[in-house]
Amino acid sequence: MIRIGNASGFYGDRFAAWQEMLDGGPLDVLTGDYLAELTMLILGRDRLKDPSLGYARTFLRQMEQCLGTALDRGVRIVTNAGGLNPEGLAAALDSLAARLGLRAGIGYVAGDAADRDAAYPGALAANAYLGAFGIASCLDAGADVVVTGRVTDASLVVGPAIAHFGWGRTDFDALAGATVAGHVLECGPQATGGNFSFFTELPDGGRRPGFPIAEVHVDGSTVITKHPRTGGAVNVDTVTAQLVYEVGGPAYLGPDVVTHLDSVTLASDGPDRVRVTGVRGTPPPPTLKVGVNTLAGFRNAMTFVLVGLDIEAKAALVRAQLEAAVGTDGLAFTLTRTDDGALLRAQIHDADGKRAGRAFSTAAVELALASYPGCFLTTPPSDASPYGVFTADAVPQREHVAVHPDGVPAAIPAPTITAAPEEAASVPGGPSQGRPPREVGTRSGDKGPDANVGVWARSDDEYARLRAWLTADRFAELLPETAGRPLERYELPNLRAVNFVVRGLLASPAQMDPQAKGLGERLRAQIAELSRVAAGEPLVTEVARRATGPARASEINVNQMGV
């Protein structure tokens, strides 16, 4: 068995987590995931300013505090913090170790960068999602720290497991099992109670969830756990929540294996322990995913607080005043009702950073004494921030390189056995039947312009009700902004889950929730309200009848909802 922990789920996660994980209990490997799609854009802009950068500098500061601890305890470190410049981060770590008087073997994986000039002109970053065998090669060569660029998030766990157990390219079930473990760990405390629908049930109320650990076995089966005396919890629900995050159909494509999520079986293995078994893997696809990040412009937002009478008229006045001041191009407004009024969010996006910056936010502040009665804003004027467009492409599987701690490069060949995956068909569901489930959990997220919403039940009876009732049509009625968009619905019976993928929902830069983080909870609230109606209980909130915006698009006629 190999015990692999996680200390970072994104660039900006809890700074102290590395030291906490090293001090909290035994580990063999500690991983850190820093690379979201947005992160590659940030690192690309860093590298434009200074070609020696392009990596997550926070990781260097974290290692300054705890590299010595990791070496003393024999804990090996694997991270994708190398971003667009893994060689540069490896060199910086060498320098850091020398300054601290430490001897550390640093290896890195390279070869993910695509030829932007030839294939993706104008892109700020274009990188293929590599697999785990380069990481394993560095560990086999004695690396204490392995730095990568754009590998798949799960590869940070799969690579150490390959090195520990000696798995080969065709050990598909074992590779798939480790991929599931990697997917559970990749977002850090999201597997231990972070962003969790049932956070009020957690022992500490979700105040400070610990970071997760995977005990991976030779057959690829895993126990997900956490260090004792850390916050949050590990149970079947917390693991399910992470498994349905940012996924599509049951076939989860990776560069080393296709993992079939509909084969995953979860079972409690004691307090804060969940056993993951039965995972089936098949050969990887003949292509690699390429993430392409292009700088699309700049955006900014200011929020007005509206209270008292004439809310719509007040919002209309602000809109007219701002449009007169900065023009209508790229300007969007969202009105969100509160208990005693509303919040009017004015957002702008433009190719001109000056127009989207102080020209816009100053114009908003200048209305403070010249607009509606009771006018005030939530923030002072601010500069615009850049935003990017993420698109995905595919290239043939290809060789890349692992540079060992002694500086010797090792070629990592492409897999020789590949297969076009047979993706399960979307199952829209027939006419919506029965009553809504009494209680569901949800987790939603983004993949470029697309959003996914995973919905799961906590018992077999509730899953039967969820599966029959929450059809694609019902989903679109509950979340009207998804109506008319390409919508896929997949069933995962082993997880008692249904996953929805909404294509193109996040394409607009004016999205108030650009990563769809709140979409699942909005759906969950709608289902809860309708379940109360079906049971003859009084409504306790206004979710089922109040608008999410000025158009009141989420109003529901319960008589039309089959309840």
Salt bridges, closest charged atoms under 4 A:
GLU20 OE1 - ARG14 NH1 3.15
GLU20 OE2 - ARG208 NH2 2.41
ASP23 OD1 - ARG73 NH1 2.94
ASP46 OD2 - ARG57 NH2 3.50
GLU64 OE2 - ARG99 NH1 3.19
ASP153 OD1 - ARG150 NH2 2.73
GLU186 OE1 - HIS183 ND1 3.35
GLU201 OE1 - ARG458 NH2 2.84
GLU215 OE2 - ARG3 NH1 2.48
GLU215 OE1 - ARG273 NH2 2.99
ASP237 OD2 - ARG458 NE 2.85
ASP256 OD1 - ARG169 NH1 3.22
ASP269 OD2 - ARG273 NE 3.23
ASP269 OD1 - ARG275 NE 3.40
ASP272 OD2 - LYS226 NZ 3.82
GLU312 OE2 - ARG337 NH2 2.12
GLU323 OE2 - ARG319 NE 3.06
ASP350 OD2 - ARG355 NH1 2.64
ASP383 OD1 - ARG358 NE 3.02
GLU439 OE1 - ARG458 NH1 3.33
ASP450 OD2 - ARG503 NH1 2.83
ASP460 OD1 - ARG496 NE 2.90
GLU462 OE2 - ARG438 NH2 3.09
GLU462 OE2 - ARG465 NH1 3.86
GLU477 OE1 - ARG474 NE 3.82
GLU481 OE2 - ARG522 NH1 2.54
GLU488 OE2 - ARG503 NE 2.95
GLU491 OE1 - ARG467 NE 2.78
GLU491 OE2 - ARG489 NH1 2.86
GLU521 OE1 - ARG524 NH1 3.19
GLU529 OE2 - ARG532 NH1 3.03
GLU542 OE1 - ARG546 NH2 2.81
GLU555 OE2 - ARG552 NH1 3.84
